[in-house]
Amino acid sequence: MSSTHRWLNRTLLAVLGLILVAVGALTAAAGLVPDVAEAWTSTGATAVNGLPALLASAPLTADTSWWTIAALALVVVCVALLIGWIASQGGGRTSTVGRQGSAMGNTTVETSLVADALRTALEENGQILAVAVSSWRVRRQTGLRVRVQPRRGASPGAVVAAANEAIAGLDTLLGERIPVLVSVQTGARTRFTRTRRVD
Amino acid sequence: MSELLHTRRLLRRETHSSRAGASVTAAVVGLLGLAWLGTEAVLSLLDQPPLVANPPSMLQWAADLPESTLPWGLAAAGIGLALIGLVLLLVAVTPGTKALHVVDQDRTAVVVDSEVIAAAVSRRTRQEAGLDPDQVSTRVDRRRITVDVRPTSGSPLDESTIRSAVEDELSGYGLRPEPTVRINIRHEGALGI
């Protein structure tokens, strides 16, 4: 539900995967095919022999080269990009559901108001143990996630019906229909409570 | 209309993995490697002794790899790398669907955990056949629900009544796609229940 860039994740993982497959295939081929091993060694030898000349071509001081600095800068840039990738995971949770502006000022609806309303409406239901409400901003639009933890063995049909009724009430309360996702899931409290034998 | 579209987007985000875990793992492994490379480069710039090897000798090592390593060792290492790459590719390409079932609704998007459905089906079966909780277990897959019943020894059960009860229970959920039901009544009965 968070605003993680899913396509970015998948694209980068696919690119990394392809690189690893290519490198792995090349390495395996070098082990299995003598010609590839020979080509590898000769290319490597050219690179090793050419390195001093390359480093000398752009000297910074007597024994350091601009190329070393450039390589180091490349490493730093890659590190920054990877940190950016990690930082881009998750996010998007907000504490306001909606905002309306007029000449008189702005009105914001906090998520806690919606959460309280839904919790009061749903927790009276004997089949529902816990309700958690969070709001998420995904692609410039706010959506609500309502996590409902039913009692063990409760019929999802009844639970969903109760949730829908509560959300219809929320619609009239707010006068606006926010996108809502209801997730009926088990949790710690479901596991530690017994089934209702009588219902 | 945009509200409906957004609801569907939320539904997709809830039922499919974001691959955040794999991404963070890959990025951390990459960061560790780069941090090491960067440290070695800085150490060699400052004329300090390297941690493991300085950059020129790393290049030399890579160039001599086919000569200094046993061929099968190189092949095994290559296959290992390729396998890791293949796993990453699979993670990127497969949908990563979670064990959640989508329920048809107009106003909201609704998903139900497989475990919740399994518990409800077990409860209904138990009530229908008058069994103890230990005698019924249900397994919910994407498209199939398997109810495993162990009847009380000496009192046989009718499969069709259980099946119709389970189907009646499921018809109220509106699962999409609708799963098929399999009732599996075991031959050995339970004693002392």
Contacts between the chains, C-beta under 8 A, distances in Angstrom:
chain1	res1	chain2	res2	distance
A	1	B	10	6.4
A	1	B	13	5.1
A	1	B	14	5.5
A	2	B	13	7.7
A	2	B	18	6.9
A	4	B	18	4.3
A	4	B	20	5.5
A	6	B	13	7.7
A	6	B	16	7.7
A	6	B	18	5.2
A	6	B	19	6.8
A	9	B	18	6.5
A	9	B	19	4.3
A	9	B	20	6.7
A	9	B	22	7.5
A	9	B	23	4.5
A	9	B	92	7.9
A	10	B	19	6.0
A	10	B	92	4.5
A	10	B	93	7.6
A	11	B	92	7.4
A	12	B	23	6.8
A	12	B	26	7.6
A	13	B	19	6.4
A	13	B	22	6.0
A	13	B	23	6.4
A	13	B	26	6.3
A	13	B	88	5.1
A	13	B	89	7.7
A	13	B	91	5.6
A	13	B	92	4.0
A	14	B	88	7.3
A	14	B	89	5.9
A	14	B	92	3.8
A	14	B	93	6.8
A	16	B	26	5.7
A	16	B	30	7.8
A	16	B	85	7.5
A	16	B	88	5.4
A	17	B	85	4.6
A	17	B	86	6.8
A	17	B	87	7.4
A	17	B	88	3.3
A	17	B	89	3.6
A	17	B	90	7.8
A	17	B	91	7.7
A	17	B	92	6.1
A	18	B	85	6.8
A	18	B	89	6.7
A	19	B	85	7.0
A	20	B	81	5.5
A	20	B	82	6.8
A	20	B	84	5.4
A	20	B	85	2.9
A	20	B	88	6.5
A	21	B	81	7.9
A	21	B	82	4.9
A	21	B	85	3.7
A	21	B	86	6.1
A	21	B	89	6.9
A	22	B	85	7.6
A	23	B	78	7.8
A	23	B	81	5.7
A	23	B	82	7.9
A	23	B	85	7.7
A	24	B	77	8.0
A	24	B	78	4.7
A	24	B	79	6.5
A	24	B	80	7.0
A	24	B	81	3.2
A	24	B	82	3.0
A	24	B	83	7.3
A	24	B	84	7.5
A	24	B	85	5.8
A	25	B	78	6.6
A	25	B	82	5.5
A	26	B	78	7.0
A	27	B	65	8.0
A	27	B	74	5.9
A	27	B	75	7.7
A	27	B	77	5.8
A	27	B	78	3.2
A	27	B	81	6.2
A	28	B	74	7.2
A	28	B	75	4.7
A	28	B	77	7.8
A	28	B	78	2.9
A	28	B	79	5.2
A	28	B	82	6.7
A	29	B	78	7.1
A	30	B	65	7.2
A	30	B	66	4.8
A	30	B	74	5.6
A	30	B	78	7.2
A	31	B	66	7.4
A	31	B	69	7.6
A	31	B	71	4.5
A	31	B	72	6.4
A	31	B	73	7.1
A	31	B	74	3.2
A	31	B	75	3.3
A	31	B	76	7.6
A	31	B	77	7.6
A	31	B	78	6.1
A	32	B	71	6.8
A	32	B	75	5.1
A	37	B	66	3.7
A	37	B	67	7.8
A	37	B	71	7.5
A	37	B	74	7.9
A	38	B	66	7.8
A	40	B	63	7.8
A	40	B	65	7.1
A	40	B	66	5.1
A	41	B	63	6.6
A	41	B	64	7.0
A	41	B	66	5.6
A	41	B	67	6.0
A	43	B	63	7.7
A	44	B	59	7.7
A	44	B	62	6.3
A	44	B	63	2.4
A	44	B	64	6.8
A	44	B	65	7.6
A	45	B	63	5.9
A	47	B	59	6.4
A	47	B	63	6.3
A	48	B	56	7.8
A	48	B	59	5.8
A	48	B	60	5.5
A	48	B	63	5.1
A	51	B	56	6.6
A	51	B	59	6.6
A	64	B	45	5.9
A	68	B	41	6.7
A	68	B	44	7.9
A	68	B	45	6.2
A	68	B	55	7.9
A	71	B	41	6.4
A	71	B	55	7.7
A	72	B	38	6.5
A	72	B	41	5.0
A	72	B	42	7.0
A	72	B	45	7.5
A	75	B	34	5.4
A	75	B	37	5.7
A	75	B	38	4.4
A	75	B	41	6.7
A	76	B	38	6.9
A	78	B	30	7.6
A	78	B	34	5.5
A	79	B	31	6.2
A	79	B	34	5.1
A	79	B	35	7.0
A	79	B	38	7.0
A	82	B	27	4.6
A	82	B	30	5.2
A	82	B	31	5.0
A	82	B	34	7.1
A	83	B	27	7.8
A	83	B	31	7.2
A	85	B	23	6.4
A	85	B	27	4.9
A	86	B	23	7.6
A	86	B	24	5.5
A	86	B	27	4.9
A	86	B	28	7.3
A	89	B	18	7.6
A	89	B	20	4.3
A	89	B	23	6.4
A	89	B	24	6.1
A	90	B	20	6.5
A	136	B	10	7.8
A	138	B	6	7.6
A	138	B	9	6.5
A	138	B	10	6.8
A	138	B	13	6.7
A	139	B	6	7.7
A	139	B	9	6.9
A	141	B	2	7.4
A	141	B	6	5.0
A	143	B	6	6.0
A	143	B	7	7.4
A	143	B	9	7.9
A	143	B	10	4.7
A	145	B	10	7.4
A	145	B	14	7.4
A	150	B	116	6.1
A	152	B	119	5.1
A	153	B	119	4.7
A	153	B	120	5.9
A	153	B	122	6.9
A	153	B	123	3.5
A	154	B	116	7.5
A	154	B	119	7.6
A	154	B	120	6.4
A	155	B	120	5.0
A	155	B	123	8.0
A	155	B	124	7.6
A	155	B	169	6.8
A	155	B	172	6.9
A	155	B	173	7.8
A	156	B	103	7.3
A	156	B	112	4.6
A	156	B	116	5.5
A	156	B	117	6.0
A	156	B	120	5.9
A	156	B	173	5.3
A	157	B	169	7.9
A	157	B	172	3.7
A	157	B	173	4.9
A	157	B	174	7.5
A	158	B	172	8.0
A	159	B	116	7.9
A	160	B	103	5.8
A	160	B	105	7.3
A	160	B	110	5.4
A	160	B	112	7.4
A	160	B	173	7.6
A	163	B	108	7.5
A	163	B	110	7.4
A	164	B	105	6.8
A	164	B	107	6.5
A	164	B	108	6.5
A	167	B	107	6.4
A	167	B	108	5.8
A	168	B	107	7.2
A	171	B	107	7.8
A	177	B	3	5.7
A	177	B	107	7.4
A	178	B	3	7.8
A	179	B	3	5.4
A	179	B	6	4.3
A	179	B	7	4.5
A	179	B	10	5.9
A	179	B	109	7.7
A	180	B	7	7.1
A	180	B	107	7.3
A	180	B	108	4.4
A	180	B	109	7.2
A	181	B	7	7.0
A	181	B	10	4.4
A	181	B	11	6.3
A	181	B	14	5.7
A	181	B	108	6.8
A	181	B	109	4.6
A	181	B	110	7.6
A	181	B	111	7.2
A	182	B	105	7.9
A	182	B	108	5.3
A	182	B	109	7.1
A	182	B	110	4.6
A	182	B	111	7.4
A	183	B	14	6.2
A	183	B	100	7.5
A	183	B	110	7.7
A	183	B	111	5.1
A	183	B	112	7.9
A	183	B	113	7.7
A	184	B	110	7.2
A	184	B	111	7.1
A	184	B	112	4.4
A	184	B	113	6.2
A	184	B	116	5.4
A	185	B	112	7.9
A	185	B	113	4.3
A	185	B	115	7.8
A	185	B	116	6.8
A	186	B	113	5.6
A	186	B	115	4.6
A	186	B	116	5.8
A	186	B	119	7.6
A	195	B	119	7.5
A	195	B	123	6.1
A	195	B	133	6.7
